[in-house]
């Protein structure tokens, strides 16, 4: 009785295998150019046969690059839909274009590698980078389109530039739930209307160049961990409404004695946590941002901006040398750290409580609200000037050095 049972199991497995295929499916038969029919075989509804033409997304159903196969565009423009790159498979695009058409379901599922070499990736549908998937790209590569790139947990995209720019455009959304890295020399250009990066996991922007948002409503939105480990300037050459947003739940960390500059053309909003390590500097030139998160400044927070801080806690053990740091919350705020502030303005009628001694070296304007020294000392340096009114003062120890 065992042999008939095994036969039935084998037949069931074969049926499952056959029903997994659909007429018009393509799969690779080895490494080679995408446009060569010899690279592929297609399913005719009964069996896999040698392809007579290469797949292009309109003459094909699911297109699969199998484990171990390396398919390249041979400097040609290629396109497809319902593309699956298996773990261990490679799709390489150089010089020409790869267009991901917007058809049924996910339009490219990357379980293996997509390697770029000065090519253009046009994403009009959805590109999914799975937990085993990886994109390697950089100088002279262009990613554009009206679709989305979704990096799943465990997946990654690595942008490494060697002098030439990397471009993201045409309203493409890059959503990172895995690991995103930008490094090397060259600018990262975000162009055209509504093109955006949305980070929900780990993003390391440590390229030696400018992150230039040249379009309309371009944004880098951080919702998790954004790390800087090299010199980066956020600028907007001819763009409008460019923004770096550190959203609720987001943490921005500056490390390794670097300076990150945010130009006057880029709005910086901090709704999360900003951590500036010792010897590192965040320079902010735009005064229009919302700052209702927290700051931990062990290094330097500088720039031409007037920062209106409405968050709960501001810690400075280093230096704040903004044009003005305004405390402007609607509930009592905390100022701690023992560091130095160049120019400070008190606008919070609900009050400010010290968690350590604090020194103001320049102008100190008391406009509204009481600073509760809380057993510590509020120190105004020798070069500071004080402007006090009847509704704002220091309750506790105030020392003005001369």
N, C-alpha and C positions, 0 to 999 in steps of 0.2 A: 504493500500500500504506500510505501514511502515514495517510490518512483513516480506514480501519477500525481502525488501531492507536489513534488518538486517540479514536475512538468507544468502544473497549473500556476505555481508561483513564478516560474520562468516566463510563461505566457503573459501573466499579469504585468510583470516588469517590462516585457517588450511592448505591451499595449501602452503602458504609461510613458515609455520612451517615445513611441510613435506619436502619441497625442500631444507631446511636448513640442512637436515641430508643426509648422504651418507652411502652407504653400507660399513661396516667395522668400522664405528665410535664406539668409546667406551665412556661411561661416568660412573662416580662413583655412587654407590647407597647408600653410607654411608662411614664411616671411617673404615680403615682396611689396611692390607698389600697389597702392589701392586701385588705381585705374586699370591694372592688368587683370583681365578675366582669369588668367592662370593662377592668380592668388586666391581664388574663391571657388567654392562649390555652393550650389543652391538646391533647395528642397522643392521637388515638383509635386508634392502631395503623397508620394509613395516612397521615394528614395532620394538620397543625396546624389547629385550628378555634377559633373564639371560645369562651371558657369560659362556662359557664352558672352556675357557682358558683366562689367563691374557694377556693384550696387550704387545707387545714388539717392535713395530715400523715396523716390517716386516709383521705381521699378522693383522695389524690395520691401520686405517686411522687417523682421528682426535681423540685424547684422551683427555677427559675433566674431570678435578677434580672440582666438583661443589661446590658452596658456602656452607660453613658449614662442608665440609668433610675434614678429616685429613688422608692423605695417606702416609704410611711409607714403607721403603724398607725392614724392618724386618731383617736387617743385611745381605741382599742378594744383588747380583749384578743385577741391572735392567737397561732396556734401553727403549727408545721410540723416536718417531718423531711426529711432529705436536701436541705437548702437549700444552694444555691450562689449566692453573690454574686460576679459576675464583676468583674475589675479594671475600675474605672471605674463600677461599679454602687454604689448607696447604699441601705442599709436604715436607716430612721429610726424610733426608738421613743420616744414621749413619753407620759407620764401612765399609759398602759395597760401590759399585760404582753406580752412575747414569750416563749412557751414553746418550747424546743427539745426535742422528744420524743426518746426513746431508741429508735431503730429500727435498721435495717440500716446498717452502715458508719458513716461520719462523718455527723453529724446537721446540722451547719452548717459549710460550708467558705467562709471569708471571704477572697476574693481582692480585694475592694473595701473599702468602708467600712461599719462599723456605728456609727451616731451615736445617742447617748442624750440625752434631754432631760427628765429627771425620771421615767423609766420603770423598769420592772422586767424584768430578764432572768432567766428561769428555765431553767437548763441541767440537764436530766435525762439528756442524752447527752453527745456530744463536740462541742465547738466548736473548729474549727481555724482559726487566723489564719495565713494563708500568708505568704510572703515579700513579697507586695504588699498584704497586708491590714492594716487599721488599725481599732482601736476607740477612739472618742472618748466619754468619759463623765465624770461628776463629781457635783456637788451633787444630792442627792435621788435619785440613781440607786441601785438595789438589784440586785446580782448574787447569785443564790442557786440552789440545786439540788444534786442528788447526783452530778452529772457533773463534767466537767473542761473547762477552757479551756486550750488549748495554743497558745502564741504561738511560731510557727516562727522560725528565723533570718531576719532581714530584716523580720519582722512587728513590730507595736507595739501597745501600749495606753497611752493617755494619760488620766490621771485628774486633772481640773482642777476644784477646788472653789472656790465663791465665797461660802462661809459655811455652807451646809447640809452634812450629813454624806454620805459615800459608804459603802455597806454591802456587805460580802461575807459570805454566810452559807449555812446549811443543809448544811454539809459539803462545799461546793464547793472544788475544787482548781484554783488558778490556777498553771499551769506556764509560766514565761517562758524561752524560748530566743532571744528577740529583744531588744526594748527595752521596758521598763516604766517609766513616769514617774508620780509623784504630786506635784502642786504646788497652790498656791493656799491659801485659808483655809478651814478646816473640818476635822472629824475624819474619820479613816478607821477604820470600825468593822468588826472581824472577829468574827462572832458564831456561835453554835450549835456543836455538837460537831464537832471534827476539820476545821473549815474552815482552809485553809492556803494560803500563798503559797510556791512553790518557784522560786527564781531560779537559772537555769543560764547566764545571759548577762550582761546589763547592766540594773541596776535602780537608779533614782534616786528615793529617798524624801525629798523636800525640801518637803513640805507644811508649812504653818504651822498645826499642830494636833497632836492626839494620835492615835497609832495605838493604838486601844483594843481589846484582845482580851477580849471579854466572855463567851465560851463556854467549853467544856471542850476541852482539848488543842489550842487554837489555836496556830499557829506561823508565823513567818516564817523560812524556811530559805534561806540564801544559800550557793550552791555556786560562785559566780563573782565578779562585781563588784557590790558594793552601795555606792552613793555617797550621802552626805548633804551638802546644801549650804544647809540652812536649819534652823530650830528644830523638832525633833520629840521628843515624849515617848512612850515605849513604856509603856503602862499596861494594867491588867486590872481593869476595873470589874465586880466580882462574878464574874469568871471563875476557872477553876482550871487549873493546869498550863500556863499561857501561857509561850511561849518564843521568844526570838530566837536562832537557831542559825547561827553562822558555821562552816560545815562545811569539811572538808579540801578545799583548792583554792579556797576562798572568800577574798575580800579585802574588808574594810570600810574605807572612806576617809571621814574627816571633814575638810572643807575650809571655807574662807571664814569663819573666826572664828565658828563656831557652837557651840551646846551641845546634845548629844543626851543625854536622860535615860532611863534604864532603871529603872523603879520596883521596889520590893521585891516586887511581885506577879508580876514577869516574870523568868524565869530566863534569864541570858545565858550561852551556851556558845560559846567561841572555840576551834575546832579548826583554824582557818586563820590569816589574817594581819589584824591590826588596825593601821591607820595613822592617827594623830591629828596633823594638821598644826598648825603653830604658831598659837597663839591660839585654837584650837578645843579643846572639852572633851567628854569622854565621862564621864558620871556614872552609876555603877552602884551600886544599892542592895541587890541580892540577892546573898547569899553562897553560893548553892547551885550555881553554875555550874561547868562543867569548862573549864579554861583550859590546854589542852595545845598550843596553836598558838604564834604569836609576836606580840609587841607592839612597835610603833615609836612612841614617845610624844614628839613634838616639842612638843605642846601640853600638855594636862592630862588625866590620868586620875584622877578623883575619885569620891567617894561613900561611903556608909555600909557598903559591902561589905567583907568579908574575902575577898580574892581569893587562892586557892591556885593558884599558877602552877606547872605541871608541864611546860611546853614547853621547847624547847631554848635560845631566845635572847629576852631582854627588853632592849630598848633604850629609854633615857629620856634625851633631851636637854632635856626640859621638866621637868614636875613630876608626881609621883605622890602624891596626897593621899587615898588610900583609908584606911579604918579600919586595915587592915593589908594589906601585900603579903607573901605567904608564898612562899618558894622551897621547893618540896616535890616535886622530881622524883626519878626513880629512877636517872637518869644525870647526869653532870656538866652543869651549866647555865652559860650565859654571861650576865653583866650588863654592859651597856655604855651609852655615850651621853654621859656626863659631866654628867647632870642631878641632880635632887634627889628623894629619897623621904622622905615624912613618917614613916611607921612601917613597919618591915621586920622580918620574922621568918625565921630560917634553920632549915629543917627537912629539908634534903637531905643525907643522910649520904654521898652520892656526890660532894658538893662543888659549889662555885660559883666560876667564874673571871671576874675582871674584865677588861673590854676597854677601860676608861678609868677615870679618877677618878670616884668616886661619893660623894655626900653624903647622909647620913641625918640629918634635922633633929629627929625625935622619938624614939620608942622603938625600940631595936635589941635584939632578943632572939636570942641564940645558943642554939639548942636541939640541933641535930645537924648535923654536917658542917663542913668547913673552907672558908673563903673565901680563895681564892688571889688575892692582889692582883696578881700577874703583872706586877710592875714599876710598877704604878699605886698610888694611895693611896686607901684606904677611909677616908672622913672622917665623923666623927660631930660634928654641930654643937653649939653651946653649949647648946641646949635639950634635947639628946638624953640619954636614960638608957640604960645598957647592962646587959644581963643575960647573963652568960657562964657556961658550964659546961665541964667537962673534955673534952667530946667536940666542942666547937664553938668556933672562934676564927678570927682573921685571920692568914693566913700571908703576911707581907710588911709593907708600910707601913700602919699604922693611926694616924690623927691624930684626937684628940678636942680640939675647941676649947672654950675656957671664956670 
